[in-house]
Amino acid sequence: MERRELHLGLNVLSDGMHPAAWRAPYTDPVGFMKPSQWQQLVQVAERGTLDAIFLADNLHLAIDDNGKIDQPPLALDPIVLLSTLASQTSHVGLVATVSTSFEEPYNVARRIASLDHLSGGRAAWNIVTTAEHRASANYGARPQPPREERYARADEFVEVVRALWDSWDDDAMVADQGSGVFTAPRRIRAIDHHGAYFKVAGPLNLPRSPQGQPVLFQAGGSEGGLELAARHADAVFTSQATLPDALAYARDLRERTSRHGRPADAVRIMPGLSFILGGTETEARRRAFELNELAGDRRLAIFAWQLGVDVHELAWDRELPPWLFDKSQLSRNSQGARDIVLNLARRERLTVRQLLDRIQSWHRLVIGDPEQLAATIAEWFEAGAVDGFNLMPDVEPSGIEAFVDHVIPILRRRGIFRREYKGATLRDHLGLARPSAVFPSGISLPSPPTRLEVEAYSLAR
């Protein structure tokens, strides 16, 4: 039996994951706007043979009551940025977050397929829904539907995108200059989708992409998100704080995936992993302390916003308010991630300060030296709780450089991470098969080509 291989992606948020990253003396506060910093990041990721670079997105600008912002925004469009970075690398995958809440399936199918063609088969779409009212105000100011309806719309959205990606057969494009035949007969078809949320004729105006279909990521751990992942996703970007929670999540997702008629291990589980790395644990904790001092109470304010409470409801050295654990209290943000944090706080009776030493932006936080970070990665991987991680360094680019230079060699010595790429596409890196073109149920395929069409096509060939 072939040994499992760890998967690692790089998740980049402007200047780093820590709220004070942009203020660190060893970073450029406006580096997120400079092509040179992004080129450096993606080239370091490829030097470390990481699977992919993963870009989140935000559809509004968060301005405080004083009319200012406290950290660099997620400003650049992920697909535009990744299209630029595609030419700077030859192997690393390119994962773009695009929300289904304010887009149309045809546009997303076309843009992601374009990125897959231009990168030689390295594109992926991270599927999210958006509940933030400030984002809605930028897209018609329509009231946001309930969570269940958002996910129902997203499910249909993904079905339409996948049908569009399959609207060309693999052998549809002939491009024979001598005969003048550009496409084979009956190898391109409309999808004629008529659903509850979308009406899309198709076909897509691009041939089938190098990966057959670009890779599908899904982010989120709510009931709707889990079902969406089990039905469609190739990989999930989730939040996990403890190994028991991660194991329970993996069992749940794999059972759901099986119920949808897919292999239980069809979905690569890659939670976020925040880290603050030093040459020794003492150095790492000093770096964490210095960053926390720069951030001040902003860490508390961000945590309150994520939980959906007023910052005055929280105190650094007290446990969370009991009413927060009421299951009827729904988060305006990620419900699944919120539940992970609340479970940890309740189980271990942690204060807010202690919680924020264990998690960062919903994700597990490790502060330590390279051996400690490698050991914790290996523990979760070898327990079967994860297939890998999306790495979320504290400060960029120094955080990922230190990881590639000092942690990757340890993971390789342990025999769980690649020393070189074994393929060229993101599906190759993730160990995913290239899917055949199959129309979803309910869409009629055209009748077979006539004898005259077959003869004409044969003569043209």
C-alpha positions in Angstrom: 0.0 0.0 0.0 1.4 3.4 -1.0 2.2 5.6 1.9 0.0 8.7 2.4 1.7 12.0 1.5 1.1 15.3 3.4 -0.4 18.2 1.5 0.6 21.8 2.3 -0.8 25.1 0.9 0.1 28.7 1.7 -2.7 30.9 2.8 -1.8 34.6 2.4 -3.6 37.5 4.0 -1.9 40.7 2.9 1.2 40.9 5.2 0.5 37.9 7.4 -2.0 36.3 9.7 -1.2 38.2 12.9 -3.2 41.4 13.3 0.0 43.4 13.8 1.9 41.8 11.0 2.1 45.0 8.9 3.7 46.8 11.9 6.5 44.4 12.4 9.9 46.0 11.7 10.9 43.0 9.4 8.0 43.5 6.9 6.9 46.0 4.3 3.6 47.6 5.4 2.4 48.1 1.8 4.0 44.9 0.4 0.6 43.5 -0.3 0.3 46.0 -3.2 3.7 45.2 -4.7 4.2 42.5 -7.4 7.7 41.8 -6.1 6.4 40.5 -2.7 3.8 38.3 -4.3 6.4 36.9 -6.7 8.7 36.2 -3.8 6.0 34.4 -1.8 4.9 32.1 -4.6 8.5 31.3 -5.6 9.3 30.4 -2.0 6.2 28.2 -2.0 7.4 26.4 -5.1 10.9 26.1 -3.7 9.3 24.2 -0.8 7.3 22.0 -3.2 4.0 23.2 -1.5 0.8 22.1 -3.2 -0.7 25.6 -3.7 -1.0 29.2 -2.8 -4.4 29.9 -1.4 -6.0 33.4 -1.6 -8.9 34.5 0.5 -11.1 37.5 -0.4 -13.2 40.2 1.1 -15.9 42.0 -0.8 -16.0 45.2 1.3 -13.6 47.6 3.1 -13.9 47.4 6.9 -13.8 51.0 8.1 -14.1 51.7 11.8 -16.3 54.4 13.5 -13.5 56.9 13.1 -13.4 56.5 9.4 -10.1 54.5 9.2 -8.8 51.0 8.8 -6.4 49.3 11.2 -4.6 46.9 8.9 -4.0 46.3 5.2 -7.1 45.1 3.4 -7.6 42.1 1.2 -7.5 44.4 -1.8 -6.4 42.6 -4.9 -8.8 40.4 -6.9 -7.6 36.8 -6.3 -8.1 35.6 -9.9 -6.3 38.7 -11.4 -3.4 38.2 -8.9 -3.1 34.5 -9.5 -3.1 35.0 -13.3 -0.1 37.2 -12.8 1.6 34.7 -10.5 1.0 31.8 -12.9 3.8 33.0 -15.1 6.2 33.2 -12.1 6.0 29.5 -11.3 5.6 26.2 -13.1 4.2 23.8 -10.5 2.6 25.5 -7.5 -1.3 25.4 -7.5 -3.4 28.6 -7.6 -6.5 28.7 -5.4 -8.9 31.6 -5.8 -11.7 32.4 -3.4 -14.9 33.4 -5.2 -18.3 33.9 -3.4 -21.4 32.4 -4.9 -23.5 35.1 -3.3 -22.8 37.9 -5.7 -21.7 36.2 -8.9 -23.1 34.3 -11.9 -22.1 30.7 -12.7 -21.0 31.5 -16.3 -18.6 34.2 -15.2 -17.0 32.1 -12.6 -16.7 29.0 -14.8 -15.1 31.1 -17.5 -12.6 32.9 -15.2 -11.4 29.8 -13.3 -11.2 27.7 -16.6 -9.2 30.6 -18.1 -6.8 30.4 -15.2 -6.5 26.7 -15.6 -5.6 27.0 -19.2 -3.1 29.8 -18.7 -1.4 28.0 -15.8 -1.2 24.6 -17.5 -3.7 22.9 -15.1 -3.0 24.5 -11.7 -6.2 26.4 -10.9 -8.7 25.8 -8.1 -11.9 27.6 -7.0 -12.5 28.0 -3.2 -16.3 28.0 -2.9 -17.7 30.3 -0.2 -21.0 32.0 0.5 -21.2 35.5 2.0 -23.5 36.8 4.8 -21.7 40.1 5.5 -24.2 43.0 5.1 -21.4 45.4 4.2 -20.6 43.2 1.2 -24.2 43.1 0.2 -24.3 46.9 0.2 -21.8 46.8 -2.6 -23.9 44.4 -4.7 -27.4 45.9 -4.9 -28.1 46.0 -1.2 -30.4 43.1 -1.4 -31.3 41.5 2.0 -29.2 38.4 2.6 -31.2 35.2 2.5 -31.1 32.7 5.4 -28.1 30.4 5.7 -30.0 27.4 4.3 -31.0 29.3 1.2 -27.4 30.6 0.7 -26.1 27.1 0.6 -29.0 25.8 -1.6 -28.1 28.6 -4.1 -24.4 27.7 -3.8 -25.1 24.0 -4.5 -26.9 24.8 -7.7 -24.3 27.3 -8.6 -21.6 24.7 -8.4 -23.6 22.2 -10.5 -24.0 24.8 -13.2 -20.3 25.6 -13.2 -19.3 22.0 -13.4 -21.7 21.4 -16.3 -20.2 24.3 -18.2 -16.7 22.9 -17.6 -18.0 19.7 -19.2 -19.8 21.3 -22.1 -16.8 20.5 -24.3 -15.6 16.9 -24.7 -11.9 16.3 -24.3 -11.5 15.7 -28.0 -13.9 18.5 -29.2 -11.1 20.8 -30.4 -9.5 19.6 -33.6 -7.9 22.8 -34.9 -6.9 21.2 -38.2 -5.5 24.1 -40.4 -5.4 22.0 -43.6 -9.0 20.9 -43.6 -10.5 23.9 -41.8 -12.1 21.8 -39.2 -11.8 23.5 -35.8 -14.1 21.3 -33.7 -15.4 17.7 -34.0 -19.2 17.3 -34.6 -21.4 17.1 -31.6 -18.6 17.3 -29.1 -19.8 20.7 -27.8 -23.2 21.0 -26.3 -25.5 23.4 -24.5 -26.3 22.6 -20.9 -29.8 24.3 -20.9 -30.0 24.5 -17.1 -33.3 25.7 -15.6 -33.1 25.6 -11.9 -34.5 27.4 -8.8 -31.9 30.1 -8.9 -30.2 30.1 -12.4 -31.1 29.7 -16.0 -28.0 29.1 -18.1 -27.9 27.9 -21.7 -24.2 27.3 -22.3 -22.0 26.0 -23.6 -18.8 27.6 -22.2 -16.8 29.5 -24.7 -13.6 27.7 -23.7 -12.4 24.1 -24.4 -12.3 21.6 -21.5 -9.4 22.6 -19.2 -6.1 20.8 -18.7 -7.3 19.2 -15.4 -10.7 18.2 -16.9 -12.2 20.3 -14.2 -10.3 22.8 -12.0 -10.0 21.6 -8.4 -12.8 22.6 -6.1 -12.1 23.7 -2.5 -14.8 24.5 0.0 -14.3 26.7 3.1 -16.5 26.4 6.1 -17.8 23.8 8.7 -21.5 24.5 9.1 -24.1 21.9 8.1 -24.6 23.5 4.7 -20.9 23.8 4.1 -20.3 20.1 5.0 -23.0 18.9 2.7 -21.6 21.1 -0.1 -18.1 19.7 0.4 -19.4 16.1 0.6 -21.2 16.5 -2.7 -18.7 18.5 -4.8 -15.4 19.4 -3.2 -12.0 17.9 -3.9 -10.6 19.6 -0.8 -11.8 21.5 2.3 -10.3 24.5 4.1 -11.7 24.2 7.6 -11.0 25.4 11.1 -9.9 23.0 13.8 -8.5 23.8 17.3 -7.9 20.3 18.8 -7.0 16.8 17.6 -10.3 15.3 19.0 -12.4 17.9 17.2 -10.4 17.4 14.0 -10.9 13.6 14.2 -14.6 14.0 14.7 -14.8 16.4 11.7 -12.9 14.0 9.5 -15.3 11.1 10.4 -18.3 13.3 9.8 -17.1 14.5 6.4 -16.1 11.1 5.2 -19.4 9.6 6.2 -21.3 12.3 4.3 -19.0 11.9 1.3 -19.8 8.2 1.2 -23.6 8.9 1.5 -23.3 10.9 -1.7 -21.8 8.0 -3.6 -18.2 9.1 -3.5 -15.2 7.4 -2.0 -14.9 8.3 1.7 -11.4 9.7 1.2 -12.3 11.7 -2.0 -12.0 15.1 -0.2 -8.6 16.3 1.0 -9.0 17.8 4.5 -6.7 20.8 4.9 -7.5 22.9 8.0 -5.7 26.2 8.5 -2.6 26.2 10.7 -1.3 29.5 12.1 2.2 29.6 13.5 4.8 31.8 15.0 8.2 30.2 14.4 11.6 30.8 16.1 14.9 29.1 16.2 14.0 28.0 19.7 10.7 28.0 21.6 12.0 31.0 23.6 12.6 33.0 20.4 9.2 32.1 19.1 7.5 33.2 22.2 9.5 36.5 22.2 8.3 37.1 18.6 4.7 36.3 19.6 4.9 38.7 22.6 6.3 41.5 20.5 3.6 41.1 17.9 0.9 40.9 20.6 2.2 44.1 22.1 2.0 45.9 18.8 -1.6 44.7 18.3 -2.7 45.6 21.8 -6.5 45.3 22.3 -7.1 45.0 18.6 -6.8 41.2 19.0 -9.7 41.4 21.4 -11.7 43.5 19.1 -11.2 41.1 16.2 -12.1 38.1 18.3 -15.3 39.9 19.5 -16.3 40.7 15.9 -15.7 37.1 14.9 -17.9 35.8 17.7 -20.6 38.3 16.9 -20.5 40.1 20.3 -19.7 43.6 21.5 -16.1 43.9 22.6 -17.2 45.1 26.0 -18.7 41.7 26.6 -15.2 40.2 26.7 -12.4 40.5 29.2 -8.8 39.3 28.6 -8.6 37.3 31.8 -12.1 36.0 32.1 -13.9 33.0 30.5 -16.4 33.7 27.7 -19.8 34.8 28.8 -22.1 31.8 29.5 -24.8 33.0 27.2 -22.4 32.6 24.2 -22.7 28.8 24.5 -26.4 28.9 23.8 -26.9 26.8 20.6 -29.6 29.1 19.4 -27.1 32.0 19.1 -26.1 31.9 15.4 -22.9 33.6 14.2 -23.0 36.2 11.4 -19.6 34.7 10.3 -18.5 31.0 10.2 -20.8 29.0 12.4 -18.6 25.9 12.2 -15.5 27.8 13.2 -17.3 29.5 16.0 -18.5 26.2 17.4 -14.9 24.9 17.3 -13.7 27.8 19.5 -16.6 27.5 21.9 -16.1 23.8 22.3 -12.4 24.4 23.2 -13.3 27.2 25.6 -15.9 25.1 27.4 -13.9 21.9 27.5 -10.8 23.5 29.0 -12.3 26.4 30.9 -10.0 28.9 29.1 -9.9 32.6 29.5 -10.0 34.9 26.4 -6.2 35.4 26.7 -5.6 31.7 26.9 -7.9 31.1 23.9 -6.0 33.6 21.8 -2.7 31.8 22.6 -4.2 28.7 21.1 -6.2 30.0 18.1 -5.7 32.8 15.6 -8.5 33.9 13.2 -10.4 30.7 14.1 -7.4 28.5 13.3 -5.1 26.5 15.5 -2.0 28.5 16.6 1.4 26.9 17.2 4.2 28.9 18.8 7.5 27.1 18.8 10.7 25.9 17.1 10.8 23.9 13.8 10.9 20.5 15.5 7.8 21.4 17.6 5.9 22.6 14.6 6.9 19.6 12.5 5.9 17.2 15.3 2.4 18.7 15.7 1.8 18.6 11.9 2.9 14.9 11.8 0.8 14.0 14.9 -2.5 15.2 13.2 -1.5 13.8 9.8 -0.5 10.4 11.2 -3.7 10.2 13.3 -5.7 10.5 10.1 -7.4 13.7 11.2 -6.1 15.7 8.2 -4.6 15.2 4.8 -2.5 18.4 5.3 -2.7 22.0 6.2 -3.2 25.5 4.8 -0.2 27.3 6.3 -1.0 30.7 7.8 2.3 32.3 8.9 2.3 35.3 11.3 4.2 37.7 9.1 5.1 37.6 5.4 7.3 36.9 3.7 9.6 35.9 6.7 7.1 33.4 8.1 6.9 31.1 5.0 10.6 31.5 4.3 11.4 30.2 7.8 8.9 27.3 7.3 10.4 26.2 4.0 14.0 26.5 5.1 13.6 24.8 8.5 10.3 22.8 8.8 10.1 21.3 5.4 13.5 19.5 5.7 12.2 17.9 9.0 8.9 16.7 7.3 11.0 15.2 4.5 13.2 13.4 6.9 10.1 12.0 8.5 9.1 10.6 5.1 5.7 12.3 5.0 6.4 15.2 2.5 7.6 15.2 -1.1 11.2 16.1 -2.1 10.1 17.1 -5.6 6.9 17.5 -7.6 5.8 14.3 -9.3 3.4 15.9 -11.7 2.6 19.3 -13.2 -1.1 19.9 -12.3 -2.7 20.7 -8.9 -4.7 17.4 -9.3 -1.3 15.6 -9.5 -0.1 17.3 -6.3 -3.2 16.4 -4.4 -3.4 12.8 -5.8 -6.7 13.5 -7.5 -7.8 11.7 -10.7 -8.7 13.7 -13.8 -12.5 13.6 -14.0 -14.2 12.4 -17.2 -16.8 14.8 -18.7 -20.1 13.7 -17.3 -23.3 15.8 -17.4 -25.3 16.1 -14.2 -28.5 14.1 -13.9 -31.5 15.8 -15.5 -29.6 17.3 -18.5 -30.2 15.5 -21.8 -27.3 14.6 -23.9 -27.6 15.2 -27.7 -28.3 12.3 -30.0 -25.2 10.5 -31.5 -23.7 12.1 -34.7 -25.3 10.9 -38.0 -23.4 8.7 -40.4 -22.8 11.6 -42.8 -21.3 13.7 -39.9 -19.0 10.8 -38.9 -17.8 10.4 -42.5 -17.3 14.1 -43.0 -15.3 14.3 -39.7 -13.2 11.2 -40.7 -12.4 12.7 -44.1 -11.4 16.0 -42.4 -9.0 14.1 -40.1 
